[in-house]
């Protein structure tokens, strides 16, 4: 009996010891996976997909150029690694400027699966850059200025009104205690370095799209030796905040080639460039008086002009899978003398009689990145005859140098030069950032792998499972043999 009792006592002691060691190991593992200012959450997307994650933040100076600058929070969601625990953290940088990385992971039927897939290579961070999403601390500014809807607009009159609104908003933010001079791409790049230190990582991998790639290029110059790898799509160079109108025209030529592959579309749109010029000329000569129905039943009077149509077109050409088909129909019906489709467009609220308003981050970032004098002269000259004029960049360059001391200067706009392993994904039908400009933006990257996605537009990460496979190969340090991926072109009629 004593022998049996001793055996039972030893067994119980072993169980307790095992539980203690297990709990200690769990606690140690848990501490390795958390960082200051973090809490565990269940991350839920807008279509109710869930995963365990951590919500955290760092405090950064609003303006590092001032010793007494206030601190502002930069918030993030961290999806812990499922595979290589030692891989560098992968930080997602949203576009815009002004997009939320956290919301990007939440949007239904969007990039959440890619966030999850990349966890095999390390922690994946959905970052809300300074002034965006959960990191937003500055109030939206609503000015007292309104762009008139019923009078003929000129580039000069639009510029004057927007610059007055900008000046008023800078005063508003100053009175609110916001240092607008701190909202630059360089400051955001240094935020990334602060986040790297916070995550106790020697290096980080940067994953960005559109303006997110613009931020990546700045980080390449600011974070020397601290970037492991880079994945960028729809790249925007440091001197490409203001796009070249001639490159937009080249995009429409590529779009025509795509249209010509579909017999019915080719028949309906044999020459979209001539069609667009024809409609623009008609609107220049005879702007259309419109009455736009509102939800409350009160119509808004508007004189619909060429510049209004150019702004609509600029907002719809990013992806052939989305707005292009409807835009072509708009031009066709206007050419035929019908305003039925136009009224449906205007109901969406493209133009209102509301005052001009700005969000601090998106307002300041573009002005800070600016444009060289040489490029601005080229843009101005090309805009005179191009299809969309200055509309693609609106309200730049109208606000160029509108805030004293904010422009980062031409040294900022110089291309990065380095050998960081970089993957560039380019859509052949991207109507926002163009193939020619992306090639120029990445000229200084000696360790660049570029993959074209034929028939893809600006938002290309999820257009094919092959894109995810290419990114996985890249992060696995495996050679990428594929130079292009082809996806189906949507019906354009």
C-alpha positions, -999 to 999 in steps of 0.1 A, spaced: 0 0 0 28 24 9 46 16 -24 13 23 -43 8 56 -24 44 67 -31 39 59 -68 7 80 -69 24 109 -51 53 108 -76 28 107 -106 9 137 -92 42 156 -87 53 149 -122 19 161 -135 22 194 -115 58 199 -127 48 193 -163 19 218 -161 43 243 -145 69 239 -172 41 241 -199 26 272 -184 61 288 -181 68 280 -218 34 294 -228 40 326 -208 75 329 -224 61 323 -259 33 347 -252 57 374 -241 78 368 -273 48 374 -294 36 407 -279 51 442 -278 44 473 -257 11 490 -263 -5 459 -278 -36 439 -269 -50 407 -282 -81 410 -304 -103 390 -327 -99 408 -360 -132 407 -380 -135 417 -416 -166 434 -431 -177 400 -445 -173 384 -411 -141 365 -415 -121 363 -382 -86 357 -370 -66 362 -338 -45 393 -340 -29 421 -319 -39 457 -319 -11 482 -311 4 516 -315 35 537 -313 38 574 -304 58 595 -328 66 632 -331 41 650 -353 70 670 -367 105 656 -361 120 689 -373 107 706 -341 122 696 -308 90 704 -289 66 687 -313 36 669 -298 34 631 -300 7 615 -322 -3 578 -323 4 556 -353 -18 525 -349 -16 491 -365 -30 455 -364 -4 427 -363 -13 393 -377 12 369 -360 34 347 -382 22 312 -388 53 299 -405 88 314 -402 88 331 -368 122 346 -376 111 363 -409 112 401 -409 78 418 -402 59 425 -434 44 460 -432 15 469 -455 15 505 -468 -18 516 -482 -23 540 -512 -41 573 -515 -24 591 -498 -50 587 -470 -59 550 -473 -62 529 -441 -41 497 -440 -63 483 -413 -95 489 -434 -78 474 -464 -76 441 -444 -112 445 -435 -128 452 -468 -151 424 -480 -138 403 -509 -106 422 -510 -70 416 -497 -76 398 -464 -67 364 -479 -33 378 -490 -27 392 -456 -33 357 -442 -12 340 -469 19 361 -462 19 352 -425 39 321 -434 69 344 -439 66 365 -407 43 388 -388 21 409 -412 13 444 -401 -17 464 -414 -5 499 -407 -26 531 -405 0 557 -415 1 590 -396 -31 609 -401 -51 580 -416 -78 556 -403 -73 548 -366 -42 571 -366 -62 601 -375 -60 629 -349 -66 661 -371 -101 671 -377 -114 674 -413 -113 710 -424 -145 724 -441 -136 757 -457 -159 786 -464 -151 784 -502 -173 766 -528 -164 759 -564 -193 774 -584 -214 749 -602 -233 772 -626 -205 794 -640 -178 786 -666 -146 773 -649 -111 780 -660 -79 764 -646 -70 798 -631 -103 803 -614 -103 768 -599 -67 773 -587 -75 805 -570 -105 791 -551 -87 760 -540 -56 779 -528 -78 802 -508 -96 772 -493 -61 756 -486 -49 788 -468 -80 789 -447 -76 752 -437 -39 756 -428 -50 784 -403 -78 761 -390 -54 732 -383 -29 756 -367 -56 768 -343 -65 732 -336 -29 725 -326 -21 705 -357 14 710 -372 6 705 -409 43 706 -417 47 672 -401 25 654 -426 51 645 -452 62 612 -468 96 616 -452 81 617 -417 60 586 -425 91 568 -436 107 576 -403 75 563 -386 83 529 -403 117 529 -387 102 537 -353 78 508 -358 107 485 -368 124 494 -334 91 488 -316 88 453 -331 125 446 -322 133 438 -358 167 443 -375 149 447 -408 114 450 -421 98 439 -454 77 466 -470 46 458 -491 28 488 -507 6 498 -536 3 532 -554 11 559 -529 22 531 -506 50 525 -531 58 562 -531 63 558 -493 84 527 -499 107 547 -522 112 573 -495 118 546 -469 145 531 -491 164 564 -489 157 570 -452 161 535 -438 195 525 -451 203 488 -443 170 483 -425 148 470 -453 149 433 -460 127 430 -491 101 451 -510 69 442 -528 53 470 -547 24 473 -572 12 501 -594 43 521 -584 43 559 -581 78 575 -581 90 603 -559 86 628 -587 53 613 -600 27 628 -576 16 648 -607 12 624 -636 22 632 -672 -10 638 -693 8 623 -723 11 590 -704 -27 591 -698 -31 594 -736 -9 564 -741 -31 545 -717 -62 552 -738 -43 539 -769 -36 506 -749 -73 505 -739 -83 508 -776 -61 478 -784 -79 459 -757 -113 470 -771 -102 458 -805 -99 422 -792 -137 421 -786 -156 424 -819 -188 439 -804 -168 464 -784 -146 473 -814 -178 479 -835 -192 502 -807 -160 520 -800 -138 520 -832 -118 551 -819 -123 561 -783 -97 589 -786 -117 607 -813 -149 600 -794 -136 616 -763 -121 646 -781 -154 651 -799 -175 651 -767 -150 674 -750 -151 699 -779 -189 699 -778 -189 706 -740 -163 734 -745 -185 751 -770 -218 744 -753 -217 734 -716 -248 715 -706 -273 731 -680 -283 702 -657 -306 696 -629 -293 669 -606 -319 650 -585 -311 647 -548 -323 622 -523 -345 648 -505 -361 657 -539 -344 691 -542 -325 693 -574 -291 710 -578 -285 732 -608 -252 727 -626 -235 738 -658 -218 706 -669 -185 713 -685 -155 696 -701 -135 697 -669 -163 679 -650 -163 651 -675 -125 649 -673 -127 645 -635 -153 617 -638 -131 600 -664 -101 603 -642 -119 586 -613 -131 556 -635 -100 545 -655 -80 529 -627 -93 493 -634 -109 479 -666 -127 454 -643 -146 483 -627 -156 516 -642 -142 516 -678 -173 500 -694 -196 525 -679 -174 554 -688 -173 544 -724 -211 543 -724 -212 578 -709 -191 592 -737 -211 573 -763 -245 586 -751 -232 622 -747 -219 620 -783 -254 609 -793 -270 639 -776 -285 620 -746 -280 630 -710 -297 599 -694 -265 581 -684 -249 614 -673 -277 621 -649 -272 586 -633 -235 595 -629 -243 629 -613 -267 613 -589 -237 596 -573 -226 629 -559 -195 637 -580 -203 674 -578 -222 692 -551 -226 727 -538 -209 718 -506 -179 738 -494 -143 726 -503 -130 704 -476 -97 686 -469 -83 658 -447 -49 669 -433 -29 639 -442 -39 635 -479 -39 673 -484 -4 677 -470 13 646 -483 7 655 -520 18 691 -516 49 680 -497 59 655 -523 52 682 -550 68 683 -584 100 696 -600 98 728 -620 109 709 -651 82 683 -648 55 708 -640 64 727 -672 60 695 -691 27 686 -674 14 721 -681 23 719 -718 10 684 -723 -23 693 -705 -32 718 -733 -39 690 -758 -43 658 -738 -76 640 -732 -78 645 -694 -57 677 -690 -49 682 -653 -79 663 -640 -61 631 -631 -40 649 -605 -67 672 -591 -63 692 -568 -26 690 -578 -8 708 -593 -34 735 -584 -21 733 -548 16 731 -556 36 750 -530 3 763 -515 17 758 -480 49 776 -471 76 753 -459 58 721 -467 74 712 -500 102 686 -495 124 699 -523 139 683 -554 164 661 -534 133 642 -520 121 637 -556 153 620 -567 150 583 -574 162 558 -548 194 538 -558 199 505 -540 201 467 -544 173 458 -520 154 427 -534 123 443 -549 93 428 -567 73 451 -589 38 442 -602 25 462 -631 -9 462 -647 -9 468 -685 -43 486 -682 -36 506 -651 -52 540 -656 -36 557 -626 1 547 -626 14 538 -660 39 513 -673 63 539 -686 63 558 -653 68 527 -632 98 517 -653 113 552 -647 105 551 -610 124 519 -604 154 526 -626 178 529 -597 169 495 -582 195 470 -593 179 440 -577 145 444 -593 121 416 -605 92 429 -626 61 409 -635 34 424 -658 -2 414 -653 -18 417 -687 -53 432 -688 -50 442 -650 -55 477 -638 -43 496 -607 -57 473 -580 -41 441 -591 -31 420 -560 -62 398 -561 -69 396 -599 -54 361 -601 -41 334 -577 -9 335 -597 -1 369 -582 -1 355 -547 21 326 -559 46 351 -574 47 370 -541 52 338 -522 81 327 -545 97 361 -540 95 360 -502 108 324 -503 140 337 -521 132 315 -551 139 326 -587 108 339 -605 108 327 -641 75 342 -650 77 376 -666 39 381 -671 5 368 -661 -25 371 -683 -60 375 -669 -93 377 -688 -103 410 -701 -139 419 -689 -165 426 -715 -162 463 -724 -197 466 -739 
